[in-house]
Amino acid sequence: MSEPLRDKLKPNERLRAYAKEEAVDRLPCVPIVGNTAARVIGARVGEFKGNGKLVARAQVAAYRMFGYDNIRIFTDLYTIAEAMGAAVFYPDDETAYLDSPAINDEKDIASLKPADPQKDGNLPQFLEAMKIALDEVGDEVPVTGALTGPFTTSSFLIGAERLARGIITSPEAVHELCSVALESCLNYAKAIIDIGCTPSLTDPMSSGTVISRKQFQTFSFPYLKKLIDYIHGRGKGVTLHICGNTSKIWDLMADAGADCLSIDNEASLADAKRAVGDRVRLMGNVRPSEIMLEGTQADVNQAVRRCVTEAHDSPKGLVVASGCSLPTETPFENIRAMLNAVREIGWPVNTGRG
């Protein structure tokens, strides 16, 4: 049996060279490891609550096990909303979910205060996790902090149904809510950048499966753009992930300033390449559940080759990745299979097997 292929470059080296169109050993690859990292160290997901040291230990261990190109400090989407008063339920060994929003009526929006990342909710613990990871392996791999966007945070503050009604009946109130959510996002972005990490933006409620293009333009885009402008002003690039089929807003996501679009598996990388590949780097989009969780290693290999075939020649580049965060129980061998596939494909790419 032949020896498994090994990387010749560290992630930071690879990403710098790839950005300059210099020689690299392979395409960048990011299986979006979230709570799967708990399994790497034999921990339960619920143990992450309030424990930045454990989050860092798990994410660093996962990076060292698999050798992917980005550490993303993430456990759930509710960190900013929780810091502003939303109630989050933490199961013993599953991903947290929203228990109740911070407010139940539009008249209470004025009572919301922007979160202080140094003291509110679990934000200080996530910042600690980022700092630990940066200190341990930041010289070789980028460390990013997941930051939920203003519109999605707003939905967690008042509840998705009330937000949807408010868009129609009380648009000014929704803007007020998005504005205070943005302040919290800006505060957290500043704290992430101040310790030397980069915010990684996720905004699932801005999806085309949830709101229309016009609603995105009105209630999400202005706040995303202000957040991205701030991050750019601090010298950092922005990767933006919005769940579902975002094809109708790819141009707007690029207009907002995103440098890299993380494309959900419900959309086509080939279509994204044609639409905005000359404006932004693309990232994606192996199916997290059907392929990474439930598929075989051969399925993963085939899916990676499909992604590379579709978009390796995208003008601004491609990061091979899962279409969204991996389910907690994703088999380790499938994560290894994703990395092994990009190593076999190499650069310049060879998507055949010969």
C-alpha positions in Angstrom: 0.0 0.0 0.0 1.4 3.4 -0.9 2.1 6.0 1.7 -0.7 8.6 2.2 0.0 11.9 0.6 1.3 14.6 3.0 1.1 18.4 2.7 4.2 20.2 1.7 3.0 23.6 3.0 1.4 24.9 6.2 -2.0 26.5 5.7 -0.8 30.0 6.1 1.9 29.4 3.5 -0.5 27.8 1.2 -3.1 30.5 1.4 -0.6 33.3 1.0 0.9 31.6 -2.1 -2.5 30.8 -3.6 -3.6 34.4 -3.2 -0.5 35.5 -5.2 -1.1 32.8 -7.8 2.2 31.2 -6.8 2.9 27.5 -6.7 1.0 25.5 -4.1 0.8 21.8 -3.2 -3.0 21.6 -3.3 -6.2 23.7 -3.1 -7.1 25.1 0.3 -9.6 22.8 2.0 -11.9 23.5 4.9 -14.3 20.9 6.1 -16.3 23.2 8.4 -15.7 21.5 11.7 -17.9 22.8 14.5 -19.0 20.5 17.3 -17.4 17.4 15.6 -14.3 18.7 17.4 -15.7 17.5 20.7 -15.4 14.0 19.5 -11.8 14.4 18.7 -11.0 14.9 22.4 -13.7 12.6 23.7 -15.8 15.5 25.1 -19.6 16.1 25.1 -20.9 19.1 23.2 -22.6 20.5 26.3 -19.2 20.8 28.0 -18.3 23.6 25.7 -20.7 26.0 27.4 -18.7 28.6 29.4 -15.4 26.8 28.7 -13.2 28.6 26.2 -10.2 26.4 27.2 -12.1 23.3 26.2 -13.3 24.8 22.9 -9.8 25.8 22.0 -8.4 22.4 23.0 -11.0 20.6 20.8 -10.5 22.9 17.8 -6.7 22.8 17.9 -6.8 19.0 18.3 -9.1 18.7 15.3 -6.9 20.8 13.2 -3.8 18.8 14.1 -5.7 15.5 13.4 -6.9 16.5 9.9 -4.6 19.3 8.7 -7.2 21.6 7.1 -6.7 25.2 6.3 -8.7 27.2 8.9 -9.6 26.9 12.5 -13.1 28.4 13.1 -14.1 28.9 16.8 -17.8 28.0 16.7 -20.3 26.0 18.7 -23.7 27.6 17.8 -25.3 30.6 16.2 -26.8 32.2 19.3 -23.7 33.7 21.0 -24.5 37.4 20.3 -28.3 37.1 20.8 -27.6 35.3 24.1 -25.3 38.0 25.2 -28.2 40.5 24.6 -30.7 38.5 26.6 -32.0 35.6 24.5 -32.3 32.3 26.3 -30.4 29.4 24.8 -30.8 25.8 25.8 -27.7 23.6 26.0 -28.4 19.9 25.6 -26.0 17.5 27.2 -24.4 16.3 23.9 -26.1 18.2 21.0 -25.8 21.6 19.5 -27.5 24.4 21.5 -30.8 25.9 20.3 -32.8 29.0 20.9 -35.1 28.5 23.9 -36.7 32.0 23.9 -36.0 35.4 22.3 -34.8 38.3 24.3 -38.0 40.3 23.7 -41.6 39.4 22.7 -42.8 42.7 21.4 -41.5 45.5 19.2 -42.1 48.0 21.9 -39.3 46.4 23.9 -36.6 46.9 21.2 -35.5 50.1 22.9 -34.7 48.1 26.1 -32.0 46.1 24.2 -28.4 47.0 24.9 -25.5 46.2 22.6 -23.4 43.3 23.9 -20.1 43.9 25.6 -17.9 41.0 24.4 -15.6 41.3 27.4 -18.4 40.4 29.9 -21.7 39.4 28.3 -22.9 35.8 27.8 -20.4 33.4 26.6 -18.6 35.9 24.3 -15.6 36.2 26.7 -15.2 32.4 26.6 -15.1 32.4 22.8 -12.6 35.2 22.8 -10.4 33.1 25.2 -10.7 30.1 22.9 -9.6 32.2 19.9 -6.6 33.6 21.8 -5.5 30.2 23.0 -5.8 28.7 19.5 -3.9 31.7 18.0 -1.1 31.3 20.6 -0.8 27.6 20.0 -1.0 27.3 16.2 -1.7 30.8 14.7 1.8 30.8 13.2 0.8 28.0 10.9 -3.0 28.2 10.4 -5.6 31.1 10.3 -7.8 31.3 13.4 -11.3 32.8 12.8 -14.2 33.5 15.1 -17.7 32.8 14.0 -19.9 35.9 14.0 -23.6 35.7 13.4 -24.8 38.5 11.1 -27.1 41.3 12.2 -30.3 40.1 10.5 -30.0 36.6 11.9 -29.2 37.9 15.3 -32.3 40.1 15.1 -34.4 37.0 14.4 -33.1 35.4 17.6 -33.7 38.6 19.6 -37.4 38.8 18.7 -38.2 35.5 17.2 -38.3 34.5 13.5 -42.1 34.7 13.2 -42.3 38.2 14.8 -39.5 39.4 12.6 -41.2 38.1 9.5 -44.4 39.9 10.4 -42.5 43.1 11.3 -40.9 43.2 7.9 -44.4 43.7 6.5 -46.2 45.6 9.3 -43.5 47.5 11.1 -40.4 48.0 8.9 -39.0 50.9 11.0 -39.1 48.7 14.1 -37.2 46.0 12.2 -34.6 48.6 11.2 -34.3 49.6 14.8 -33.7 46.0 15.8 -31.2 45.4 13.1 -29.3 48.5 14.1 -28.8 47.4 17.7 -27.9 43.9 16.5 -25.3 45.5 14.3 -23.8 47.4 17.2 -23.3 44.1 19.0 -21.8 42.6 15.9 -19.4 45.5 15.5 -18.4 45.2 19.1 -17.7 41.5 18.8 -15.8 42.0 15.5 -13.6 44.6 17.1 -12.8 42.2 20.0 -12.0 39.3 17.6 -9.7 41.5 15.5 -8.1 43.1 18.6 -6.7 39.7 19.7 -5.4 39.0 16.2 -8.1 36.7 14.7 -10.5 37.3 11.8 -14.4 37.3 12.0 -16.1 34.7 9.9 -19.6 35.8 9.0 -22.7 33.6 8.9 -26.2 34.9 8.3 -28.6 32.0 7.7 -31.8 33.9 8.1 -30.8 36.1 5.1 -31.2 33.1 2.9 -33.3 33.2 -0.2 -35.3 30.4 1.2 -36.4 32.7 4.1 -36.6 36.2 2.7 -36.9 37.7 -0.8 -34.2 39.5 -2.7 -36.0 42.8 -2.0 -36.2 42.0 1.7 -32.5 41.1 1.7 -31.7 44.4 0.1 -33.8 46.4 2.6 -33.2 44.6 5.9 -30.0 42.6 5.7 -27.7 44.2 3.1 -27.2 47.6 4.7 -26.2 46.1 8.0 -24.0 43.4 6.5 -22.2 46.1 4.4 -21.5 48.3 7.5 -20.1 45.2 9.3 -17.9 44.2 6.4 -16.7 47.7 5.8 -15.6 47.8 9.4 -13.7 44.5 9.1 -12.1 45.6 5.9 -11.1 48.9 7.7 -9.2 46.8 10.2 -7.3 45.1 7.5 -9.1 41.7 7.5 -10.8 39.8 4.6 -14.3 38.5 5.0 -15.8 35.1 4.3 -19.6 35.2 4.2 -21.9 32.1 4.5 -25.6 32.3 4.0 -27.4 29.0 4.1 -29.7 27.6 1.4 -29.8 28.6 -2.3 -28.4 32.1 -2.4 -28.1 32.3 -6.1 -30.5 35.2 -6.3 -28.4 37.3 -4.0 -24.8 36.4 -4.9 -24.3 39.7 -6.6 -25.5 41.5 -3.5 -23.3 39.4 -1.2 -20.4 40.5 -3.4 -21.7 44.1 -3.3 -21.7 44.0 0.5 -17.9 43.5 0.2 -17.5 39.8 1.0 -14.1 38.5 -0.3 -15.1 34.9 -0.2 -18.6 33.4 -0.6 -19.3 30.1 1.2 -21.8 28.4 -1.1 -24.3 26.0 0.5 -24.7 22.6 -1.2 -28.2 23.7 -2.3 -26.6 25.9 -4.9 -24.2 25.2 -7.8 -20.5 26.1 -7.7 -20.5 26.2 -11.4 -23.3 28.7 -11.4 -21.6 30.8 -8.8 -18.4 30.8 -10.8 -20.2 32.2 -13.8 -22.1 34.7 -11.8 -19.5 36.2 -9.4 -16.4 34.1 -9.7 -14.6 37.1 -11.1 -15.4 39.2 -8.0 -15.1 36.8 -5.1 -13.4 33.6 -4.1 -15.8 30.6 -3.8 -15.9 28.1 -1.0 -17.9 24.9 -1.0 -19.8 22.8 -1.3 -19.8 19.0 -0.4 -23.0 18.0 1.3 -22.5 17.9 5.1 -25.3 15.3 5.8 -25.8 13.1 2.8 -22.1 12.9 1.9 -19.9 13.8 4.9 -22.1 12.2 7.6 -23.8 9.4 5.8 -21.6 8.7 2.8 -18.6 6.5 2.3 -15.0 7.7 1.7 -15.5 7.0 -2.0 -18.6 9.2 -1.9 -16.6 12.0 -0.3 -13.8 11.6 -2.9 -16.3 11.8 -5.7 -18.0 14.8 -4.3 -14.7 16.7 -3.8 -13.7 16.0 -7.4 -17.1 17.3 -8.6 -16.6 20.5 -6.7 -13.0 20.9 -8.1 -14.1 20.1 -11.6 -16.9 22.8 -11.4 -14.9 25.6 -9.9 -11.1 25.1 -9.7 -10.7 27.6 -12.5 -12.9 30.3 -10.9 -11.0 33.5 -11.4 -10.7 34.5 -7.7 -10.0 30.9 -6.6 -11.7 28.0 -4.8 -11.6 26.7 -1.3 -12.9 23.1 -1.2 -15.3 22.9 1.8 -18.4 21.4 3.2 -21.6 23.2 2.2 -22.2 24.1 5.9 -21.0 23.1 9.3 -20.5 19.3 9.7 -22.9 17.3 11.9 -21.3 16.4 15.2 -21.1 12.7 14.4 -19.4 13.1 11.1 -17.0 10.1 10.8 -13.3 11.0 11.1 -12.5 8.9 8.1 -14.7 11.0 5.9 -13.0 14.2 7.0 -9.7 12.6 6.2 -11.1 11.5 2.9 -11.9 15.1 2.0 -8.3 16.2 2.7 -6.9 13.2 1.0 -8.9 13.9 -2.1 -7.5 17.5 -2.5 -4.0 16.1 -1.9 -4.5 13.5 -4.7 -5.9 16.2 -7.0 -3.0 18.5 -6.3 -2.2 21.7 -8.1 -2.4 22.2 -11.0 -5.5 20.0 -10.5 -5.9 16.5 -11.7 -9.4 15.3 -11.1 -8.8 11.9 -12.8 -7.5 9.0 -10.9 -4.6 8.1 -13.2 
